[in-house]
Amino acid sequence: MLSDAIRSFYDDLSAGDSSKDVLMMTFPEFGRRVAQNGEGTEHGTAAPVMIFEDKITPGFF
């Protein structure tokens, strides 16, 4: 699971005092359009991105 992998990697970074030097980002292989067409949603240019870092302000932007 992605969350387990991120947690494990972050724990390793923290143990070595390196987490403050690393920014992690995830994004899917492809995005989807918000508006539906006849068959659902088609491939688009936008996709969700998650960023992980020690000092980032949590939230949705």
N, CA, C and O atoms as a Maestro MAE file, in Angstrom:
{
 s_m_m2io_version
 :::
 2.0.0
}

f_m_ct {
 s_m_title
 :::
 protein
 m_atom[244] {
  # First column is atom index #
  i_m_mmod_type
  r_m_x_coord
  r_m_y_coord
  r_m_z_coord
  i_m_residue_number
  s_m_chain_name
  s_m_pdb_residue_name
  s_m_pdb_atom_name
  i_m_atomic_number
  :::
  1 25 0.845 -1.171 0.000 1 A "MET " " N  " 7
  2 3 0.000 0.000 0.000 1 A "MET " " CA " 6
  3 2 0.898 1.244 0.000 1 A "MET " " C  " 6
  4 15 1.931 1.275 0.669 1 A "MET " " O  " 8
  5 25 0.496 2.246 -0.746 2 A "LEU " " N  " 7
  6 3 1.294 3.462 -0.878 2 A "LEU " " CA " 6
  7 2 1.551 4.124 0.471 2 A "LEU " " C  " 6
  8 15 2.674 4.547 0.747 2 A "LEU " " O  " 8
  9 25 0.539 4.218 1.303 3 A "SER " " N  " 7
  10 3 0.713 4.894 2.598 3 A "SER " " CA " 6
  11 2 1.746 4.177 3.464 3 A "SER " " C  " 6
  12 15 2.501 4.826 4.188 3 A "SER " " O  " 8
  13 25 1.788 2.858 3.398 4 A "ASP " " N  " 7
  14 3 2.792 2.097 4.160 4 A "ASP " " CA " 6
  15 2 4.204 2.380 3.645 4 A "ASP " " C  " 6
  16 15 5.138 2.524 4.434 4 A "ASP " " O  " 8
  17 25 4.355 2.459 2.348 5 A "ALA " " N  " 7
  18 3 5.663 2.730 1.762 5 A "ALA " " CA " 6
  19 2 6.147 4.133 2.116 5 A "ALA " " C  " 6
  20 15 7.320 4.327 2.435 5 A "ALA " " O  " 8
  21 25 5.245 5.110 2.061 6 A "ILE " " N  " 7
  22 3 5.607 6.488 2.411 6 A "ILE " " CA " 6
  23 2 5.995 6.570 3.876 6 A "ILE " " C  " 6
  24 15 6.998 7.197 4.215 6 A "ILE " " O  " 8
  25 25 5.222 5.951 4.741 7 A "ARG " " N  " 7
  26 3 5.516 5.959 6.178 7 A "ARG " " CA " 6
  27 2 6.871 5.306 6.459 7 A "ARG " " C  " 6
  28 15 7.663 5.848 7.230 7 A "ARG " " O  " 8
  29 25 7.143 4.175 5.859 8 A "SER " " N  " 7
  30 3 8.409 3.473 6.065 8 A "SER " " CA " 6
  31 2 9.588 4.323 5.590 8 A "SER " " C  " 6
  32 15 10.601 4.422 6.283 8 A "SER " " O  " 8
  33 25 9.460 4.927 4.426 9 A "PHE " " N  " 7
  34 3 10.521 5.777 3.893 9 A "PHE " " CA " 6
  35 2 10.742 6.978 4.806 9 A "PHE " " C  " 6
  36 15 11.881 7.328 5.118 9 A "PHE " " O  " 8
  37 25 9.651 7.606 5.231 10 A "TYR " " N  " 7
  38 3 9.759 8.779 6.105 10 A "TYR " " CA " 6
  39 2 10.369 8.406 7.457 10 A "TYR " " C  " 6
  40 15 11.177 9.163 7.994 10 A "TYR " " O  " 8
  41 25 10.002 7.268 8.004 11 A "ASP " " N  " 7
  42 3 10.594 6.809 9.267 11 A "ASP " " CA " 6
  43 2 12.098 6.617 9.125 11 A "ASP " " C  " 6
  44 15 12.862 6.978 10.020 11 A "ASP " " O  " 8
  45 25 12.526 6.044 7.992 12 A "ASP " " N  " 7
  46 3 13.956 5.871 7.741 12 A "ASP " " CA " 6
  47 2 14.668 7.218 7.640 12 A "ASP " " C  " 6
  48 15 15.762 7.388 8.179 12 A "ASP " " O  " 8
  49 25 14.051 8.167 6.955 13 A "LEU " " N  " 7
  50 3 14.640 9.499 6.845 13 A "LEU " " CA " 6
  51 2 14.757 10.156 8.219 13 A "LEU " " C  " 6
  52 15 15.784 10.751 8.543 13 A "LEU " " O  " 8
  53 25 13.699 10.045 9.023 14 A "SER " " N  " 7
  54 3 13.690 10.662 10.354 14 A "SER " " CA " 6
  55 2 14.743 10.050 11.267 14 A "SER " " C  " 6
  56 15 15.371 10.759 12.054 14 A "SER " " O  " 8
  57 25 14.938 8.752 11.169 15 A "ALA " " N  " 7
  58 3 15.920 8.066 12.010 15 A "ALA " " CA " 6
  59 2 17.331 8.567 11.713 15 A "ALA " " C  " 6
  60 15 18.177 8.607 12.607 15 A "ALA " " O  " 8
  61 25 17.584 8.942 10.485 16 A "GLY " " N  " 7
  62 3 18.891 9.449 10.098 16 A "GLY " " CA " 6
  63 2 18.970 10.958 10.099 16 A "GLY " " C  " 6
  64 15 19.955 11.523 9.622 16 A "GLY " " O  " 8
  65 25 17.948 11.631 10.629 17 A "ASP " " N  " 7
  66 3 17.867 13.094 10.689 17 A "ASP " " CA " 6
  67 2 17.940 13.730 9.298 17 A "ASP " " C  " 6
  68 15 18.498 14.815 9.137 17 A "ASP " " O  " 8
  69 25 17.382 13.058 8.306 18 A "SER " " N  " 7
  70 3 17.409 13.572 6.937 18 A "SER " " CA " 6
  71 2 16.051 14.060 6.454 18 A "SER " " C  " 6
  72 15 15.954 14.613 5.358 18 A "SER " " O  " 8
  73 25 15.002 13.868 7.244 19 A "SER " " N  " 7
  74 3 13.658 14.211 6.764 19 A "SER " " CA " 6
  75 2 13.524 15.698 6.461 19 A "SER " " C  " 6
  76 15 12.719 16.085 5.614 19 A "SER " " O  " 8
  77 25 14.299 16.530 7.138 20 A "LYS " " N  " 7
  78 3 14.207 17.971 6.898 20 A "LYS " " CA " 6
  79 2 14.797 18.377 5.545 20 A "LYS " " C  " 6
  80 15 14.585 19.499 5.085 20 A "LYS " " O  " 8
  81 25 15.536 17.467 4.911 21 A "ASP " " N  " 7
  82 3 16.192 17.753 3.641 21 A "ASP " " CA " 6
  83 2 15.472 17.165 2.433 21 A "ASP " " C  " 6
  84 15 15.953 17.287 1.307 21 A "ASP " " O  " 8
  85 25 14.320 16.527 2.657 22 A "VAL " " N  " 7
  86 3 13.645 15.796 1.579 22 A "VAL " " CA " 6
  87 2 12.209 16.268 1.421 22 A "VAL " " C  " 6
  88 15 11.493 16.445 2.407 22 A "VAL " " O  " 8
  89 25 11.793 16.470 0.186 23 A "LEU " " N  " 7
  90 3 10.406 16.753 -0.164 23 A "LEU " " CA " 6
  91 2 9.935 15.567 -0.994 23 A "LEU " " C  " 6
  92 15 10.574 15.214 -1.985 23 A "LEU " " O  " 8
  93 25 8.825 14.948 -0.600 24 A "MET " " N  " 7
  94 3 8.282 13.817 -1.343 24 A "MET " " CA " 6
  95 2 7.023 14.262 -2.076 24 A "MET " " C  " 6
  96 15 6.245 15.070 -1.569 24 A "MET " " O  " 8
  97 25 6.839 13.723 -3.272 25 A "MET " " N  " 7
  98 3 5.648 14.051 -4.054 25 A "MET " " CA " 6
  99 2 5.162 12.787 -4.744 25 A "MET " " C  " 6
  100 15 5.957 12.013 -5.278 25 A "MET " " O  " 8
  101 25 3.857 12.586 -4.729 26 A "THR " " N  " 7
  102 3 3.257 11.477 -5.468 26 A "THR " " CA " 6
  103 2 2.259 12.036 -6.470 26 A "THR " " C  " 6
  104 15 1.638 13.073 -6.240 26 A "THR " " O  " 8
  105 25 2.116 11.335 -7.579 27 A "PHE " " N  " 7
  106 3 1.090 11.692 -8.552 27 A "PHE " " CA " 6
  107 2 0.735 10.440 -9.334 27 A "PHE " " C  " 6
  108 15 1.576 9.556 -9.499 27 A "PHE " " O  " 8
  109 25 -0.504 10.350 -9.819 28 A "PRO " " N  " 7
  110 3 -0.926 9.142 -10.535 28 A "PRO " " CA " 6
  111 2 -0.353 9.109 -11.951 28 A "PRO " " C  " 6
  112 15 0.181 10.094 -12.461 28 A "PRO " " O  " 8
  113 25 -0.487 7.959 -12.548 29 A "GLU " " N  " 7
  114 3 0.016 7.756 -13.904 29 A "GLU " " CA " 6
  115 2 -0.690 8.663 -14.921 29 A "GLU " " C  " 6
  116 15 -0.074 9.123 -15.883 29 A "GLU " " O  " 8
  117 25 -1.968 8.912 -14.701 30 A "PHE " " N  " 7
  118 3 -2.705 9.788 -15.596 30 A "PHE " " CA " 6
  119 2 -3.848 10.437 -14.833 30 A "PHE " " C  " 6
  120 15 -4.251 9.957 -13.773 30 A "PHE " " O  " 8
  121 25 -4.364 11.526 -15.374 31 A "GLY " " N  " 7
  122 3 -5.474 12.233 -14.747 31 A "GLY " " CA " 6
  123 2 -6.784 11.960 -15.451 31 A "GLY " " C  " 6
  124 15 -6.834 11.290 -16.482 31 A "GLY " " O  " 8
  125 25 -7.811 12.479 -14.887 32 A "ARG " " N  " 7
  126 3 -9.149 12.383 -15.476 32 A "ARG " " CA " 6
  127 2 -9.764 13.772 -15.534 32 A "ARG " " C  " 6
  128 15 -9.469 14.629 -14.700 32 A "ARG " " O  " 8
  129 25 -10.607 13.983 -16.510 33 A "ARG " " N  " 7
  130 3 -11.358 15.246 -16.580 33 A "ARG " " CA " 6
  131 2 -12.470 15.217 -15.540 33 A "ARG " " C  " 6
  132 15 -12.985 14.154 -15.195 33 A "ARG " " O  " 8
  133 25 -12.827 16.379 -15.052 34 A "VAL " " N  " 7
  134 3 -13.886 16.463 -14.046 34 A "VAL " " CA " 6
  135 2 -15.250 16.181 -14.675 34 A "VAL " " C  " 6
  136 15 -16.047 15.420 -14.127 34 A "VAL " " O  " 8
  137 25 -15.513 16.795 -15.822 35 A "ALA " " N  " 7
  138 3 -16.810 16.626 -16.486 35 A "ALA " " CA " 6
  139 2 -16.913 15.235 -17.105 35 A "ALA " " C  " 6
  140 15 -15.957 14.735 -17.697 35 A "ALA " " O  " 8
  141 25 -18.079 14.622 -16.961 36 A "GLN " " N  " 7
  142 3 -18.290 13.294 -17.531 36 A "GLN " " CA " 6
  143 2 -18.696 13.393 -18.994 36 A "GLN " " C  " 6
  144 15 -19.360 14.343 -19.411 36 A "GLN " " O  " 8
  145 25 -18.283 12.390 -19.763 37 A "ASN " " N  " 7
  146 3 -18.803 12.247 -21.112 37 A "ASN " " CA " 6
  147 2 -19.805 11.097 -21.072 37 A "ASN " " C  " 6
  148 15 -20.252 10.737 -19.983 37 A "ASN " " O  " 8
  149 25 -20.167 10.521 -22.171 38 A "GLY " " N  " 7
  150 3 -21.165 9.462 -22.195 38 A "GLY " " CA " 6
  151 2 -20.744 8.184 -21.488 38 A "GLY " " C  " 6
  152 15 -21.604 7.420 -21.048 38 A "GLY " " O  " 8
  153 25 -19.466 7.934 -21.370 39 A "GLU " " N  " 7
  154 3 -18.971 6.687 -20.801 39 A "GLU " " CA " 6
  155 2 -18.297 6.865 -19.437 39 A "GLU " " C  " 6
  156 15 -17.691 5.923 -18.926 39 A "GLU " " O  " 8
  157 25 -18.389 8.031 -18.854 40 A "GLY " " N  " 7
  158 3 -17.692 8.295 -17.585 40 A "GLY " " CA " 6
  159 2 -16.814 9.516 -17.747 40 A "GLY " " C  " 6
  160 15 -17.252 10.527 -18.296 40 A "GLY " " O  " 8
  161 25 -15.593 9.437 -17.282 41 A "THR " " N  " 7
  162 3 -14.674 10.552 -17.470 41 A "THR " " CA " 6
  163 2 -13.516 10.103 -18.342 41 A "THR " " C  " 6
  164 15 -13.033 8.977 -18.222 41 A "THR " " O  " 8
  165 25 -13.079 10.982 -19.210 42 A "GLU " " N  " 7
  166 3 -11.983 10.626 -20.100 42 A "GLU " " CA " 6
  167 2 -10.659 11.133 -19.549 42 A "GLU " " C  " 6
  168 15 -10.626 11.919 -18.603 42 A "GLU " " O  " 8
  169 25 -9.590 10.683 -20.141 43 A "HIS " " N  " 7
  170 3 -8.269 11.104 -19.701 43 A "HIS " " CA " 6
  171 2 -8.129 12.612 -19.851 43 A "HIS " " C  " 6
  172 15 -8.592 13.197 -20.830 43 A "HIS " " O  " 8
  173 25 -7.490 13.228 -18.878 44 A "GLY " " N  " 7
  174 3 -7.307 14.667 -18.904 44 A "GLY " " CA " 6
  175 2 -5.890 15.043 -18.520 44 A "GLY " " C  " 6
  176 15 -5.019 14.184 -18.385 44 A "GLY " " O  " 8
  177 25 -5.674 16.321 -18.348 45 A "THR " " N  " 7
  178 3 -4.334 16.814 -18.045 45 A "THR " " CA " 6
  179 2 -4.153 17.128 -16.566 45 A "THR " " C  " 6
  180 15 -3.043 17.454 -16.145 45 A "THR " " O  " 8
  181 25 -5.201 17.039 -15.773 46 A "ALA " " N  " 7
  182 3 -5.105 17.348 -14.346 46 A "ALA " " CA " 6
  183 2 -5.172 16.056 -13.537 46 A "ALA " " C  " 6
  184 15 -5.873 15.113 -13.903 46 A "ALA " " O  " 8
  185 25 -4.433 16.034 -12.437 47 A "ALA " " N  " 7
  186 3 -4.426 14.855 -11.583 47 A "ALA " " CA " 6
  187 2 -4.082 15.285 -10.159 47 A "ALA " " C  " 6
  188 15 -3.428 16.310 -9.965 47 A "ALA " " O  " 8
  189 25 -4.509 14.522 -9.172 48 A "PRO " " N  " 7
  190 3 -4.171 14.865 -7.792 48 A "PRO " " CA " 6
  191 2 -2.685 14.651 -7.522 48 A "PRO " " C  " 6
  192 15 -2.079 13.705 -8.023 48 A "PRO " " O  " 8
  193 25 -2.121 15.531 -6.735 49 A "VAL " " N  " 7
  194 3 -0.717 15.445 -6.340 49 A "VAL " " CA " 6
  195 2 -0.674 15.540 -4.820 49 A "VAL " " C  " 6
  196 15 -1.369 16.364 -4.226 49 A "VAL " " O  " 8
  197 25 0.149 14.689 -4.186 50 A "MET " " N  " 7
  198 3 0.342 14.773 -2.740 50 A "MET " " CA " 6
  199 2 1.802 15.139 -2.484 50 A "MET " " C  " 6
  200 15 2.711 14.572 -3.090 50 A "MET " " O  " 8
  201 25 2.013 16.094 -1.577 51 A "ILE " " N  " 7
  202 3 3.357 16.531 -1.226 51 A "ILE " " CA " 6
  203 2 3.559 16.311 0.261 51 A "ILE " " C  " 6
  204 15 2.691 16.638 1.071 51 A "ILE " " O  " 8
  205 25 4.710 15.754 0.616 52 A "PHE " " N  " 7
  206 3 5.038 15.453 2.008 52 A "PHE " " CA " 6
  207 2 6.364 16.131 2.345 52 A "PHE " " C  " 6
  208 15 7.346 16.012 1.612 52 A "PHE " " O  " 8
  209 25 6.370 16.841 3.468 53 A "GLU " " N  " 7
  210 3 7.570 17.535 3.902 53 A "GLU " " CA " 6
  211 2 7.384 17.928 5.355 53 A "GLU " " C  " 6
  212 15 6.246 18.100 5.793 53 A "GLU " " O  " 8
  213 25 8.454 18.077 6.118 54 A "ASP " " N  " 7
  214 3 8.353 18.366 7.552 54 A "ASP " " CA " 6
  215 2 7.596 19.653 7.877 54 A "ASP " " C  " 6
  216 15 6.837 19.688 8.846 54 A "ASP " " O  " 8
  217 25 7.785 20.692 7.097 55 A "LYS " " N  " 7
  218 3 7.246 22.006 7.459 55 A "LYS " " CA " 6
  219 2 6.097 22.471 6.580 55 A "LYS " " C  " 6
  220 15 5.724 23.642 6.639 55 A "LYS " " O  " 8
  221 25 5.535 21.610 5.783 56 A "ILE " " N  " 7
  222 3 4.447 22.007 4.893 56 A "ILE " " CA " 6
  223 2 3.155 22.201 5.683 56 A "ILE " " C  " 6
  224 15 2.908 21.491 6.658 56 A "ILE " " O  " 8
  225 25 2.345 23.144 5.271 57 A "THR " " N  " 7
  226 3 1.053 23.385 5.901 57 A "THR " " CA " 6
  227 2 0.043 22.394 5.316 57 A "THR " " C  " 6
  228 15 -0.192 22.402 4.108 57 A "THR " " O  " 8
  229 25 -0.559 21.542 6.154 58 A "PRO " " N  " 7
  230 3 -1.513 20.561 5.639 58 A "PRO " " CA " 6
  231 2 -2.745 21.236 5.032 58 A "PRO " " C  " 6
  232 15 -3.135 22.327 5.447 58 A "PRO " " O  " 8
  233 25 -3.341 20.582 4.063 59 A "GLY " " N  " 7
  234 3 -4.585 21.057 3.504 59 A "GLY " " CA " 6
  235 2 -4.734 20.722 2.038 59 A "GLY " " C  " 6
  236 15 -3.889 20.046 1.450 59 A "GLY " " O  " 8
  237 25 -5.818 21.203 1.455 60 A "PHE " " N  " 7
  238 3 -6.114 21.019 0.033 60 A "PHE " " CA " 6
  239 2 -5.937 22.343 -0.649 60 A "PHE " " C  " 6
  240 15 -6.433 23.365 -0.174 60 A "PHE " " O  " 8
  241 25 -5.226 22.337 -1.775 61 A "PHE " " N  " 7
  242 3 -4.977 23.570 -2.507 61 A "PHE " " CA " 6
  243 2 -5.338 23.388 -3.950 61 A "PHE " " C  " 6
  244 15 -5.201 24.320 -4.743 61 A "PHE " " O  " 8
  :::
 }
 m_bond[243] {
  # First column is bond index #
  i_m_from
  i_m_to
  i_m_order
  :::
  1 1 2 1
  2 2 3 1
  3 3 4 2
  4 3 5 1
  5 5 6 1
  6 6 7 1
  7 7 8 2
  8 7 9 1
  9 9 10 1
  10 10 11 1
  11 11 12 2
  12 11 13 1
  13 13 14 1
  14 14 15 1
  15 15 16 2
  16 15 17 1
  17 17 18 1
  18 18 19 1
  19 19 20 2
  20 19 21 1
  21 21 22 1
  22 22 23 1
  23 23 24 2
  24 23 25 1
  25 25 26 1
  26 26 27 1
  27 27 28 2
  28 27 29 1
  29 29 30 1
  30 30 31 1
  31 31 32 2
  32 31 33 1
  33 33 34 1
  34 34 35 1
  35 35 36 2
  36 35 37 1
  37 37 38 1
  38 38 39 1
  39 39 40 2
  40 39 41 1
  41 41 42 1
  42 42 43 1
  43 43 44 2
  44 43 45 1
  45 45 46 1
  46 46 47 1
  47 47 48 2
  48 47 49 1
  49 49 50 1
  50 50 51 1
  51 51 52 2
  52 51 53 1
  53 53 54 1
  54 54 55 1
  55 55 56 2
  56 55 57 1
  57 57 58 1
  58 58 59 1
  59 59 60 2
  60 59 61 1
  61 61 62 1
  62 62 63 1
  63 63 64 2
  64 63 65 1
  65 65 66 1
  66 66 67 1
  67 67 68 2
  68 67 69 1
  69 69 70 1
  70 70 71 1
  71 71 72 2
  72 71 73 1
  73 73 74 1
  74 74 75 1
  75 75 76 2
  76 75 77 1
  77 77 78 1
  78 78 79 1
  79 79 80 2
  80 79 81 1
  81 81 82 1
  82 82 83 1
  83 83 84 2
  84 83 85 1
  85 85 86 1
  86 86 87 1
  87 87 88 2
  88 87 89 1
  89 89 90 1
  90 90 91 1
  91 91 92 2
  92 91 93 1
  93 93 94 1
  94 94 95 1
  95 95 96 2
  96 95 97 1
  97 97 98 1
  98 98 99 1
  99 99 100 2
  100 99 101 1
  101 101 102 1
  102 102 103 1
  103 103 104 2
  104 103 105 1
  105 105 106 1
  106 106 107 1
  107 107 108 2
  108 107 109 1
  109 109 110 1
  110 110 111 1
  111 111 112 2
  112 111 113 1
  113 113 114 1
  114 114 115 1
  115 115 116 2
  116 115 117 1
  117 117 118 1
  118 118 119 1
  119 119 120 2
  120 119 121 1
  121 121 122 1
  122 122 123 1
  123 123 124 2
  124 123 125 1
  125 125 126 1
  126 126 127 1
  127 127 128 2
  128 127 129 1
  129 129 130 1
  130 130 131 1
  131 131 132 2
  132 131 133 1
  133 133 134 1
  134 134 135 1
  135 135 136 2
  136 135 137 1
  137 137 138 1
  138 138 139 1
  139 139 140 2
  140 139 141 1
  141 141 142 1
  142 142 143 1
  143 143 144 2
  144 143 145 1
  145 145 146 1
  146 146 147 1
  147 147 148 2
  148 147 149 1
  149 149 150 1
  150 150 151 1
  151 151 152 2
  152 151 153 1
  153 153 154 1
  154 154 155 1
  155 155 156 2
  156 155 157 1
  157 157 158 1
  158 158 159 1
  159 159 160 2
  160 159 161 1
  161 161 162 1
  162 162 163 1
  163 163 164 2
  164 163 165 1
  165 165 166 1
  166 166 167 1
  167 167 168 2
  168 167 169 1
  169 169 170 1
  170 170 171 1
  171 171 172 2
  172 171 173 1
  173 173 174 1
  174 174 175 1
  175 175 176 2
  176 175 177 1
  177 177 178 1
  178 178 179 1
  179 179 180 2
  180 179 181 1
  181 181 182 1
  182 182 183 1
  183 183 184 2
  184 183 185 1
  185 185 186 1
  186 186 187 1
  187 187 188 2
  188 187 189 1
  189 189 190 1
  190 190 191 1
  191 191 192 2
  192 191 193 1
  193 193 194 1
  194 194 195 1
  195 195 196 2
  196 195 197 1
  197 197 198 1
  198 198 199 1
  199 199 200 2
  200 199 201 1
  201 201 202 1
  202 202 203 1
  203 203 204 2
  204 203 205 1
  205 205 206 1
  206 206 207 1
  207 207 208 2
  208 207 209 1
  209 209 210 1
  210 210 211 1
  211 211 212 2
  212 211 213 1
  213 213 214 1
  214 214 215 1
  215 215 216 2
  216 215 217 1
  217 217 218 1
  218 218 219 1
  219 219 220 2
  220 219 221 1
  221 221 222 1
  222 222 223 1
  223 223 224 2
  224 223 225 1
  225 225 226 1
  226 226 227 1
  227 227 228 2
  228 227 229 1
  229 229 230 1
  230 230 231 1
  231 231 232 2
  232 231 233 1
  233 233 234 1
  234 234 235 1
  235 235 236 2
  236 235 237 1
  237 237 238 1
  238 238 239 1
  239 239 240 2
  240 239 241 1
  241 241 242 1
  242 242 243 1
  243 243 244 2
  :::
 }
}
